[in-house]
Amino acid sequence: LKLISNDDPWVERIDFLMEVMVSFFEKRQSQKEAINALPLYPNEQIMWDESLVPSINYSGEGCLALPKLNLQFLTLHDYLLRNFNLFRLESTYEIREDIQEAVPHLLSYINNEGETAFRGWSRMALPIKNFKITEVKQPNIGEVKPASVTADITFSISSYKAHIRSEWDALKEHDVLFLLSIRPSFEPLSEEQAAKATVPERLGLQYVRGCEIVEVRDEEGTLMNDFTGRIKRDEWKPPKGEMRTVTVALDAAQYHMDVTAIADNGAEDVYSTFNILMRRKPKENNFKAILESIRDLMNEYCIVPDWLHDVFLGYGNPSSAQWNNMPDLLDVVDFKDTFIDADHLRGSFPEYQ
């Protein structure tokens, strides 16, 4: 095709030319596909990336590379995408603050066996006794991530007083928890080292993964806080023992990314390192459902009626969405069998003319 000059030094590299051709003509991933492939839970890389989630010390002098919410939007997808990205980063910041508040109270250290141990306690986080992935379902047709990934987490509430135990026993289906991997340095950091270290380095935090509760069971395996009708109200009994087992659904997209990193790069198995389970206040922990709703709306074709579409995006005359300015006003209303005749209609509303 004579697309390259014979004098070009790269003309002899057939493999390079093939790579250029493939790169130019390959199918690009759409924004919708990229959003669907994103994990809904933040991980440790996003949480402490100052370019994405600035710390509380942000002075406002510079401009942040964040999508803005304007008075006008290009399309409905543009509006939803901006809200998705902003809300995802906002919830990431709040989760990061909760982790930084809960983890230091655990007072982690390396014991004589070289394992991570905890001499303190935290109201919102506790050590895990056992973590085991129980099921990884095959991907749906056209997808690469698993259809679902479930795991069992066992922990003890024996070290807590009654009122904090009741908070942990109040965990129920669809609540969001976080799995943390804490691995502190063998020797405590000096003041100079601590000042230079990042927050994860000071906390010994290695990994953060989110999960959603499927069911909670007590020490005898009895279902707790079930709202699906499997346990009748008259059969309910207080939870027994101090051990609790929580079945959780992990983020399938994040699991696929982690497994791929292990296979391709020989990365560490994240899911064998978890030793802390953290919860958040229920009123502040609805981010996953909101992000899921926005993502589902982005996958729909049209969710806003035509008469509201332009006004919603910030175009046209706002009064055009009022009922008396509609182009398709009804001159005749058919009440079907609601009223027998006009006299019946007038008699039903005597206070109106």
LUMLUM-464918 format. One record per residue (C-alpha): residue in three letters; x, y, z. Coordinates in Angstrom, 3 decimals, decimal comma, always signed. Example, Ala and Ser with C-alpha at 12.3 -4.5 7.8 and 13.67 -1.06 7.14 Angstrom:
<atoms>
atom timar=ALA	xx=+12,300	yy=-4,500	zz=+7,800
atom timar=SER	xx=+13,670	yy=-1,060	zz=+7,140
</atoms>
This chain:
<atoms>
atom timar=LEU	xx=+0,000	yy=+0,000	zz=+0,000
atom timar=LYS	xx=+3,090	yy=+2,247	zz=+0,227
atom timar=LEU	xx=+1,877	yy=+3,766	zz=+3,500
atom timar=ILE	xx=+5,429	yy=+3,908	zz=+4,883
atom timar=SER	xx=+8,505	yy=+5,356	zz=+3,246
atom timar=ASN	xx=+11,319	yy=+2,940	zz=+2,436
atom timar=ASP	xx=+13,639	yy=+5,272	zz=+4,341
atom timar=ASP	xx=+11,692	yy=+4,771	zz=+7,579
atom timar=PRO	xx=+13,831	yy=+2,696	zz=+10,005
atom timar=TRP	xx=+10,696	yy=+0,858	zz=+11,257
atom timar=VAL	xx=+9,794	yy=-0,485	zz=+7,809
atom timar=GLU	xx=+11,741	yy=-3,698	zz=+8,473
atom timar=ARG	xx=+9,862	yy=-4,415	zz=+11,726
atom timar=ILE	xx=+6,887	yy=-6,415	zz=+10,485
atom timar=ASP	xx=+5,744	yy=-7,224	zz=+14,029
atom timar=PHE	xx=+5,661	yy=-3,502	zz=+14,892
atom timar=LEU	xx=+3,684	yy=-2,651	zz=+11,747
atom timar=MET	xx=+1,194	yy=-5,420	zz=+12,535
atom timar=GLU	xx=+0,780	yy=-4,065	zz=+16,070
atom timar=VAL	xx=+0,097	yy=-0,559	zz=+14,701
atom timar=MET	xx=-2,551	yy=-1,894	zz=+12,307
atom timar=VAL	xx=-4,261	yy=-3,969	zz=+15,000
atom timar=SER	xx=-4,190	yy=-1,080	zz=+17,473
atom timar=PHE	xx=-5,752	yy=+1,273	zz=+14,920
atom timar=PHE	xx=-8,560	yy=-1,024	zz=+13,767
atom timar=GLU	xx=-9,381	yy=-2,877	zz=+17,000
atom timar=LYS	xx=-12,758	yy=-2,315	zz=+18,623
atom timar=ARG	xx=-12,633	yy=+0,281	zz=+21,386
atom timar=GLN	xx=-14,289	yy=-0,368	zz=+24,733
atom timar=SER	xx=-17,372	yy=+1,821	zz=+25,132
atom timar=GLN	xx=-18,040	yy=+3,908	zz=+28,230
atom timar=LYS	xx=-20,949	yy=+1,629	zz=+29,095
atom timar=GLU	xx=-18,738	yy=-1,470	zz=+28,943
atom timar=ALA	xx=-16,076	yy=+0,267	zz=+31,042
atom timar=ILE	xx=-18,636	yy=+1,219	zz=+33,719
atom timar=ASN	xx=-20,064	yy=-2,316	zz=+33,802
atom timar=ALA	xx=-16,552	yy=-3,726	zz=+34,280
atom timar=LEU	xx=-15,769	yy=-1,388	zz=+37,203
atom timar=PRO	xx=-15,915	yy=-2,699	zz=+40,790
atom timar=LEU	xx=-18,555	yy=-0,888	zz=+42,841
atom timar=TYR	xx=-16,456	yy=-1,116	zz=+46,007
atom timar=PRO	xx=-13,296	yy=+1,001	zz=+46,286
atom timar=ASN	xx=-9,957	yy=-0,723	zz=+46,848
atom timar=GLU	xx=-6,776	yy=+0,480	zz=+48,545
atom timar=GLN	xx=-5,301	yy=+1,866	zz=+45,306
atom timar=ILE	xx=-8,188	yy=+4,268	zz=+44,661
atom timar=MET	xx=-8,645	yy=+5,268	zz=+48,316
atom timar=TRP	xx=-5,179	yy=+6,729	zz=+48,778
atom timar=ASP	xx=-4,681	yy=+8,130	zz=+45,291
atom timar=GLU	xx=-4,468	yy=+11,868	zz=+46,006
atom timar=SER	xx=-5,105	yy=+12,737	zz=+42,357
atom timar=LEU	xx=-8,509	yy=+11,013	zz=+42,525
atom timar=VAL	xx=-9,533	yy=+11,437	zz=+46,158
atom timar=PRO	xx=-7,776	yy=+14,448	zz=+47,720
atom timar=SER	xx=-7,238	yy=+14,478	zz=+51,471
atom timar=ILE	xx=-8,918	yy=+16,843	zz=+53,905
atom timar=ASN	xx=-5,902	yy=+19,155	zz=+53,595
atom timar=TYR	xx=-6,953	yy=+20,170	zz=+50,074
atom timar=SER	xx=-6,771	yy=+23,985	zz=+50,003
atom timar=GLY	xx=-8,733	yy=+24,606	zz=+46,818
atom timar=GLU	xx=-5,910	yy=+26,515	zz=+45,138
atom timar=GLY	xx=-5,585	yy=+24,074	zz=+42,244
atom timar=CYS	xx=-8,152	yy=+22,530	zz=+39,939
atom timar=LEU	xx=-9,139	yy=+18,919	zz=+40,562
atom timar=ALA	xx=-9,518	yy=+16,592	zz=+37,579
atom timar=LEU	xx=-13,100	yy=+15,707	zz=+38,476
atom timar=PRO	xx=-16,278	yy=+15,750	zz=+36,361
atom timar=LYS	xx=-18,423	yy=+18,783	zz=+37,149
atom timar=LEU	xx=-22,187	yy=+19,023	zz=+37,555
atom timar=ASN	xx=-23,273	yy=+21,873	zz=+35,260
atom timar=LEU	xx=-26,604	yy=+23,484	zz=+34,438
atom timar=GLN	xx=-26,614	yy=+21,722	zz=+31,065
atom timar=PHE	xx=-25,637	yy=+18,220	zz=+29,977
atom timar=LEU	xx=-24,988	yy=+16,712	zz=+26,559
atom timar=THR	xx=-27,118	yy=+13,606	zz=+27,017
atom timar=LEU	xx=-28,835	yy=+11,685	zz=+29,780
atom timar=HIS	xx=-25,893	yy=+9,263	zz=+29,741
atom timar=ASP	xx=-23,519	yy=+12,201	zz=+30,298
atom timar=TYR	xx=-25,555	yy=+13,323	zz=+33,331
atom timar=LEU	xx=-25,609	yy=+9,824	zz=+34,850
atom timar=LEU	xx=-21,907	yy=+9,220	zz=+34,131
atom timar=ARG	xx=-20,869	yy=+12,424	zz=+35,921
atom timar=ASN	xx=-23,037	yy=+11,557	zz=+38,925
atom timar=PHE	xx=-21,698	yy=+7,997	zz=+38,979
atom timar=ASN	xx=-18,060	yy=+9,119	zz=+39,009
atom timar=LEU	xx=-18,598	yy=+11,883	zz=+41,570
atom timar=PHE	xx=-20,658	yy=+9,759	zz=+43,957
atom timar=ARG	xx=-18,161	yy=+6,895	zz=+43,658
atom timar=LEU	xx=-15,305	yy=+9,208	zz=+44,666
atom timar=GLU	xx=-17,353	yy=+10,826	zz=+47,446
atom timar=SER	xx=-18,230	yy=+7,456	zz=+48,980
atom timar=THR	xx=-14,585	yy=+6,372	zz=+48,614
atom timar=TYR	xx=-13,492	yy=+9,382	zz=+50,670
atom timar=GLU	xx=-16,009	yy=+8,569	zz=+53,434
atom timar=ILE	xx=-14,945	yy=+4,906	zz=+53,548
atom timar=ARG	xx=-11,295	yy=+5,946	zz=+53,715
atom timar=GLU	xx=-12,028	yy=+8,186	zz=+56,701
atom timar=ASP	xx=-13,854	yy=+5,337	zz=+58,482
atom timar=ILE	xx=-10,906	yy=+2,980	zz=+57,924
atom timar=GLN	xx=-8,426	yy=+5,562	zz=+59,217
atom timar=GLU	xx=-10,579	yy=+5,974	zz=+62,323
atom timar=ALA	xx=-11,224	yy=+2,280	zz=+63,084
atom timar=VAL	xx=-7,915	yy=+0,533	zz=+62,305
atom timar=PRO	xx=-5,533	yy=+2,412	zz=+64,699
atom timar=HIS	xx=-7,628	yy=+1,310	zz=+67,724
atom timar=LEU	xx=-6,801	yy=-2,339	zz=+66,962
atom timar=LEU	xx=-3,099	yy=-1,790	zz=+67,845
atom timar=SER	xx=-1,728	yy=-4,354	zz=+65,399
atom timar=TYR	xx=+1,723	yy=-5,900	zz=+65,893
atom timar=ILE	xx=+3,816	yy=-8,891	zz=+64,780
atom timar=ASN	xx=+3,887	yy=-11,655	zz=+67,418
atom timar=ASN	xx=+6,667	yy=-14,169	zz=+68,128
atom timar=GLU	xx=+5,360	yy=-16,511	zz=+65,409
atom timar=GLY	xx=+5,713	yy=-13,738	zz=+62,837
atom timar=GLU	xx=+1,945	yy=-13,381	zz=+62,414
atom timar=THR	xx=-0,221	yy=-10,286	zz=+62,716
atom timar=ALA	xx=-1,954	yy=-9,963	zz=+66,099
atom timar=PHE	xx=-4,053	yy=-7,264	zz=+67,778
atom timar=ARG	xx=-3,820	yy=-6,040	zz=+71,351
atom timar=GLY	xx=-6,539	yy=-3,378	zz=+71,085
atom timar=TRP	xx=-10,184	yy=-3,320	zz=+70,024
atom timar=SER	xx=-12,424	yy=-1,214	zz=+67,817
atom timar=ARG	xx=-16,180	yy=-0,784	zz=+67,841
atom timar=MET	xx=-16,472	yy=-0,940	zz=+64,043
atom timar=ALA	xx=-13,776	yy=-3,542	zz=+63,227
atom timar=LEU	xx=-12,805	yy=-6,953	zz=+64,598
atom timar=PRO	xx=-10,367	yy=-9,783	zz=+63,759
atom timar=ILE	xx=-11,508	yy=-12,572	zz=+61,438
atom timar=LYS	xx=-11,266	yy=-16,165	zz=+62,667
atom timar=ASN	xx=-11,722	yy=-17,748	zz=+59,240
atom timar=PHE	xx=-12,314	yy=-16,632	zz=+55,651
atom timar=LYS	xx=-13,165	yy=-19,064	zz=+52,863
atom timar=ILE	xx=-14,446	yy=-18,589	zz=+49,315
atom timar=THR	xx=-17,264	yy=-21,114	zz=+48,905
atom timar=GLU	xx=-18,509	yy=-20,637	zz=+45,327
atom timar=VAL	xx=-17,410	yy=-18,974	zz=+42,084
atom timar=LYS	xx=-20,082	yy=-19,215	zz=+39,380
atom timar=GLN	xx=-19,333	yy=-19,384	zz=+35,677
atom timar=PRO	xx=-19,479	yy=-16,048	zz=+33,783
atom timar=ASN	xx=-22,663	yy=-15,091	zz=+31,972
atom timar=ILE	xx=-22,641	yy=-15,277	zz=+28,178
atom timar=GLY	xx=-20,618	yy=-12,403	zz=+26,730
atom timar=GLU	xx=-18,889	yy=-11,562	zz=+30,027
atom timar=VAL	xx=-15,498	yy=-12,468	zz=+31,474
atom timar=LYS	xx=-16,152	yy=-11,827	zz=+35,169
atom timar=PRO	xx=-17,849	yy=-14,565	zz=+37,258
atom timar=ALA	xx=-21,620	yy=-14,380	zz=+37,639
atom timar=SER	xx=-21,168	yy=-14,322	zz=+41,432
atom timar=VAL	xx=-18,539	yy=-15,010	zz=+44,091
atom timar=THR	xx=-19,607	yy=-15,986	zz=+47,623
atom timar=ALA	xx=-17,536	yy=-16,493	zz=+50,761
atom timar=ASP	xx=-17,998	yy=-17,363	zz=+54,443
atom timar=ILE	xx=-16,498	yy=-15,184	zz=+57,190
atom timar=THR	xx=-16,317	yy=-16,382	zz=+60,798
atom timar=PHE	xx=-15,675	yy=-13,976	zz=+63,680
atom timar=SER	xx=-16,177	yy=-13,749	zz=+67,435
atom timar=ILE	xx=-17,948	yy=-11,005	zz=+69,404
atom timar=SER	xx=-16,814	yy=-12,316	zz=+72,809
atom timar=SER	xx=-14,597	yy=-9,302	zz=+73,567
atom timar=TYR	xx=-17,446	yy=-6,793	zz=+73,297
atom timar=LYS	xx=-19,962	yy=-5,540	zz=+75,831
atom timar=ALA	xx=-23,662	yy=-6,208	zz=+75,346
atom timar=HIS	xx=-24,564	yy=-2,978	zz=+73,531
atom timar=ILE	xx=-21,770	yy=-3,407	zz=+70,946
atom timar=ARG	xx=-22,623	yy=-7,104	zz=+70,537
atom timar=SER	xx=-26,173	yy=-6,104	zz=+69,686
atom timar=GLU	xx=-24,835	yy=-3,804	zz=+66,945
atom timar=TRP	xx=-22,886	yy=-6,671	zz=+65,344
atom timar=ASP	xx=-25,880	yy=-8,990	zz=+65,787
atom timar=ALA	xx=-28,019	yy=-6,424	zz=+63,935
atom timar=LEU	xx=-26,152	yy=-7,101	zz=+60,673
atom timar=LYS	xx=-28,583	yy=-8,287	zz=+58,013
atom timar=GLU	xx=-28,919	yy=-9,138	zz=+54,339
atom timar=HIS	xx=-27,654	yy=-6,469	zz=+51,877
atom timar=ASP	xx=-25,522	yy=-4,684	zz=+54,499
atom timar=VAL	xx=-22,058	yy=-3,813	zz=+53,176
atom timar=LEU	xx=-18,883	yy=-4,897	zz=+55,003
atom timar=PHE	xx=-15,197	yy=-4,392	zz=+54,265
atom timar=LEU	xx=-12,413	yy=-6,964	zz=+54,411
atom timar=LEU	xx=-9,020	yy=-5,543	zz=+55,381
atom timar=SER	xx=-5,567	yy=-7,066	zz=+55,256
atom timar=ILE	xx=-3,350	yy=-5,605	zz=+58,007
atom timar=ARG	xx=+0,366	yy=-6,410	zz=+58,051
atom timar=PRO	xx=+2,309	yy=-3,965	zz=+60,271
atom timar=SER	xx=+6,064	yy=-3,486	zz=+60,160
atom timar=PHE	xx=+8,057	yy=-5,671	zz=+62,560
atom timar=GLU	xx=+9,467	yy=-2,638	zz=+64,357
atom timar=PRO	xx=+7,348	yy=+0,469	zz=+65,088
atom timar=LEU	xx=+8,025	yy=+3,420	zz=+62,816
atom timar=SER	xx=+10,046	yy=+6,283	zz=+64,239
atom timar=GLU	xx=+8,544	yy=+9,780	zz=+64,317
atom timar=GLU	xx=+10,565	yy=+10,781	zz=+61,269
atom timar=GLN	xx=+9,549	yy=+7,650	zz=+59,335
atom timar=ALA	xx=+5,897	yy=+8,043	zz=+60,346
atom timar=ALA	xx=+5,880	yy=+11,650	zz=+59,116
atom timar=LYS	xx=+7,142	yy=+10,585	zz=+55,681
atom timar=ALA	xx=+5,068	yy=+7,387	zz=+55,416
atom timar=THR	xx=+1,702	yy=+7,191	zz=+53,689
atom timar=VAL	xx=-1,442	yy=+6,333	zz=+55,653
atom timar=PRO	xx=-1,488	yy=+2,654	zz=+54,518
atom timar=GLU	xx=+2,172	yy=+2,317	zz=+55,538
atom timar=ARG	xx=+1,468	yy=+3,749	zz=+58,997
atom timar=LEU	xx=-1,545	yy=+1,470	zz=+59,471
atom timar=GLY	xx=+0,121	yy=-1,573	zz=+57,897
atom timar=LEU	xx=-2,851	yy=-1,748	zz=+55,520
atom timar=GLN	xx=-2,242	yy=-3,970	zz=+52,488
atom timar=TYR	xx=-5,631	yy=-4,601	zz=+50,852
atom timar=VAL	xx=-9,261	yy=-3,428	zz=+51,094
atom timar=ARG	xx=-12,185	yy=-5,272	zz=+49,505
atom timar=GLY	xx=-15,921	yy=-4,728	zz=+49,882
atom timar=CYS	xx=-18,660	yy=-7,339	zz=+50,160
atom timar=GLU	xx=-22,427	yy=-7,569	zz=+50,669
atom timar=ILE	xx=-24,097	yy=-9,797	zz=+53,258
atom timar=VAL	xx=-26,213	yy=-12,675	zz=+51,969
atom timar=GLU	xx=-27,061	yy=-14,227	zz=+55,349
atom timar=VAL	xx=-25,894	yy=-14,272	zz=+58,979
atom timar=ARG	xx=-25,802	yy=-17,366	zz=+61,222
atom timar=ASP	xx=-25,056	yy=-17,850	zz=+64,915
atom timar=GLU	xx=-22,782	yy=-20,429	zz=+66,548
atom timar=GLU	xx=-25,355	yy=-23,223	zz=+66,088
atom timar=GLY	xx=-25,900	yy=-22,357	zz=+62,423
atom timar=THR	xx=-29,323	yy=-20,784	zz=+62,989
atom timar=LEU	xx=-30,280	yy=-18,040	zz=+60,551
atom timar=MET	xx=-30,314	yy=-14,524	zz=+62,064
atom timar=ASN	xx=-32,172	yy=-11,378	zz=+60,950
atom timar=ASP	xx=-33,920	yy=-13,177	zz=+58,104
atom timar=PHE	xx=-36,550	yy=-11,188	zz=+56,193
atom timar=THR	xx=-37,145	yy=-13,721	zz=+53,419
atom timar=GLY	xx=-39,668	yy=-15,811	zz=+55,364
atom timar=ARG	xx=-37,425	yy=-18,847	zz=+55,850
atom timar=ILE	xx=-37,805	yy=-18,413	zz=+59,624
atom timar=LYS	xx=-41,329	yy=-17,713	zz=+60,862
atom timar=ARG	xx=-41,876	yy=-14,996	zz=+63,422
atom timar=ASP	xx=-43,118	yy=-17,390	zz=+66,120
atom timar=GLU	xx=-40,028	yy=-19,604	zz=+65,595
atom timar=TRP	xx=-37,523	yy=-16,790	zz=+66,216
atom timar=LYS	xx=-34,967	yy=-17,347	zz=+68,981
atom timar=PRO	xx=-32,151	yy=-15,137	zz=+70,302
atom timar=PRO	xx=-28,756	yy=-15,892	zz=+68,695
atom timar=LYS	xx=-26,693	yy=-18,523	zz=+70,516
atom timar=GLY	xx=-22,991	yy=-18,401	zz=+71,366
atom timar=GLU	xx=-20,356	yy=-15,802	zz=+70,523
atom timar=MET	xx=-19,229	yy=-17,003	zz=+67,085
atom timar=ARG	xx=-20,941	yy=-15,603	zz=+63,997
atom timar=THR	xx=-20,696	yy=-16,793	zz=+60,390
atom timar=VAL	xx=-21,542	yy=-14,327	zz=+57,641
atom timar=THR	xx=-22,077	yy=-15,436	zz=+54,049
atom timar=VAL	xx=-21,123	yy=-12,558	zz=+51,754
atom timar=ALA	xx=-21,173	yy=-11,803	zz=+48,035
atom timar=LEU	xx=-17,846	yy=-10,431	zz=+46,825
atom timar=ASP	xx=-17,526	yy=-8,014	zz=+43,910
atom timar=ALA	xx=-17,218	yy=-10,263	zz=+40,842
atom timar=ALA	xx=-15,426	yy=-7,595	zz=+38,771
atom timar=GLN	xx=-12,817	yy=-6,997	zz=+41,486
atom timar=TYR	xx=-12,370	yy=-10,753	zz=+41,985
atom timar=HIS	xx=-11,738	yy=-11,221	zz=+38,260
atom timar=MET	xx=-9,137	yy=-8,420	zz=+38,295
atom timar=ASP	xx=-7,386	yy=-9,949	zz=+41,323
atom timar=VAL	xx=-7,333	yy=-13,471	zz=+39,879
atom timar=THR	xx=-6,043	yy=-12,142	zz=+36,539
atom timar=ALA	xx=-3,235	yy=-10,271	zz=+38,330
atom timar=ILE	xx=-2,267	yy=-13,482	zz=+40,159
atom timar=ALA	xx=-2,211	yy=-15,511	zz=+36,926
atom timar=ASP	xx=-0,459	yy=-12,930	zz=+34,722
atom timar=ASN	xx=+1,907	yy=-11,145	zz=+37,102
atom timar=GLY	xx=+2,315	yy=-13,616	zz=+39,952
atom timar=ALA	xx=+0,698	yy=-11,154	zz=+42,381
atom timar=GLU	xx=-0,136	yy=-12,118	zz=+45,950
atom timar=ASP	xx=-3,436	yy=-13,889	zz=+46,604
atom timar=VAL	xx=-5,425	yy=-11,085	zz=+48,220
atom timar=TYR	xx=-8,157	yy=-13,392	zz=+49,529
atom timar=SER	xx=-5,800	yy=-15,438	zz=+51,707
atom timar=THR	xx=-4,564	yy=-12,383	zz=+53,640
atom timar=PHE	xx=-7,738	yy=-10,882	zz=+55,152
atom timar=ASN	xx=-7,657	yy=-10,594	zz=+58,941
atom timar=ILE	xx=-10,042	yy=-7,706	zz=+59,771
atom timar=LEU	xx=-13,779	yy=-7,271	zz=+59,138
atom timar=MET	xx=-15,071	yy=-3,690	zz=+59,262
atom timar=ARG	xx=-18,644	yy=-2,414	zz=+59,295
atom timar=ARG	xx=-20,011	yy=+1,095	zz=+58,879
atom timar=LYS	xx=-23,007	yy=+2,963	zz=+60,254
atom timar=PRO	xx=-26,122	yy=+1,791	zz=+58,370
atom timar=LYS	xx=-27,288	yy=+5,325	zz=+57,505
atom timar=GLU	xx=-23,965	yy=+6,095	zz=+55,809
atom timar=ASN	xx=-23,542	yy=+2,747	zz=+54,100
atom timar=ASN	xx=-25,998	yy=+2,881	zz=+51,184
atom timar=PHE	xx=-23,436	yy=+3,834	zz=+48,520
atom timar=LYS	xx=-23,399	yy=+0,430	zz=+46,818
atom timar=ALA	xx=-27,144	yy=+0,411	zz=+46,133
atom timar=ILE	xx=-27,011	yy=+3,975	zz=+44,753
atom timar=LEU	xx=-24,078	yy=+3,217	zz=+42,436
atom timar=GLU	xx=-25,814	yy=+0,042	zz=+41,273
atom timar=SER	xx=-29,008	yy=+1,992	zz=+40,519
atom timar=ILE	xx=-27,137	yy=+4,643	zz=+38,497
atom timar=ARG	xx=-25,305	yy=+1,932	zz=+36,560
atom timar=ASP	xx=-28,566	yy=+0,109	zz=+35,801
atom timar=LEU	xx=-30,110	yy=+3,366	zz=+34,542
atom timar=MET	xx=-27,121	yy=+3,886	zz=+32,232
atom timar=ASN	xx=-27,801	yy=+0,472	zz=+30,694
atom timar=GLU	xx=-31,409	yy=+1,395	zz=+29,888
atom timar=TYR	xx=-32,296	yy=+2,873	zz=+26,498
atom timar=CYS	xx=-34,685	yy=+5,670	zz=+27,521
atom timar=ILE	xx=-35,887	yy=+6,390	zz=+31,035
atom timar=VAL	xx=-37,124	yy=+10,002	zz=+30,744
atom timar=PRO	xx=-40,325	yy=+10,952	zz=+28,848
atom timar=ASP	xx=-39,951	yy=+13,190	zz=+25,799
atom timar=TRP	xx=-41,721	yy=+16,174	zz=+27,375
atom timar=LEU	xx=-39,210	yy=+16,226	zz=+30,262
atom timar=HIS	xx=-36,047	yy=+15,241	zz=+28,378
atom timar=ASP	xx=-34,849	yy=+18,662	zz=+27,148
atom timar=VAL	xx=-35,815	yy=+20,495	zz=+30,342
atom timar=PHE	xx=-34,043	yy=+17,851	zz=+32,421
atom timar=LEU	xx=-30,822	yy=+18,353	zz=+30,446
atom timar=GLY	xx=-31,078	yy=+22,152	zz=+30,735
atom timar=TYR	xx=-32,326	yy=+23,079	zz=+27,260
atom timar=GLY	xx=-35,430	yy=+24,845	zz=+25,981
atom timar=ASN	xx=-38,120	yy=+26,696	zz=+27,896
atom timar=PRO	xx=-38,812	yy=+25,246	zz=+31,378
atom timar=SER	xx=-42,499	yy=+26,159	zz=+31,107
atom timar=SER	xx=-42,845	yy=+23,804	zz=+28,125
atom timar=ALA	xx=-43,094	yy=+20,904	zz=+30,581
atom timar=GLN	xx=-46,232	yy=+22,340	zz=+32,222
atom timar=TRP	xx=-49,433	yy=+20,466	zz=+31,477
atom timar=ASN	xx=-51,209	yy=+23,398	zz=+29,800
atom timar=ASN	xx=-48,346	yy=+23,834	zz=+27,309
atom timar=MET	xx=-48,272	yy=+20,220	zz=+26,192
atom timar=PRO	xx=-48,722	yy=+19,742	zz=+22,436
atom timar=ASP	xx=-50,926	yy=+16,665	zz=+22,898
atom timar=LEU	xx=-53,534	yy=+17,986	zz=+25,360
atom timar=LEU	xx=-56,676	yy=+15,869	zz=+25,555
atom timar=ASP	xx=-59,901	yy=+17,630	zz=+24,555
atom timar=VAL	xx=-62,034	yy=+14,707	zz=+25,689
atom timar=VAL	xx=-61,389	yy=+12,519	zz=+28,739
atom timar=ASP	xx=-62,928	yy=+9,048	zz=+28,706
atom timar=PHE	xx=-63,730	yy=+8,080	zz=+32,313
atom timar=LYS	xx=-64,838	yy=+4,583	zz=+31,209
atom timar=ASP	xx=-67,269	yy=+3,232	zz=+33,833
atom timar=THR	xx=-66,172	yy=+5,554	zz=+36,660
atom timar=PHE	xx=-69,138	yy=+7,903	zz=+36,108
atom timar=ILE	xx=-72,542	yy=+7,018	zz=+34,642
atom timar=ASP	xx=-73,173	yy=+10,403	zz=+33,025
atom timar=ALA	xx=-72,422	yy=+14,138	zz=+33,386
atom timar=ASP	xx=-74,947	yy=+14,541	zz=+36,224
atom timar=HIS	xx=-73,229	yy=+11,760	zz=+38,162
atom timar=LEU	xx=-69,886	yy=+13,529	zz=+37,712
atom timar=ARG	xx=-71,282	yy=+16,868	zz=+38,961
atom timar=GLY	xx=-72,985	yy=+15,171	zz=+41,899
atom timar=SER	xx=-69,733	yy=+13,512	zz=+42,956
atom timar=PHE	xx=-68,006	yy=+16,895	zz=+43,374
atom timar=PRO	xx=-70,688	yy=+19,340	zz=+44,589
atom timar=GLU	xx=-68,136	yy=+21,858	zz=+45,923
atom timar=TYR	xx=-66,690	yy=+22,401	zz=+42,416
atom timar=GLN	xx=-68,339	yy=+24,352	zz=+39,587
</atoms>
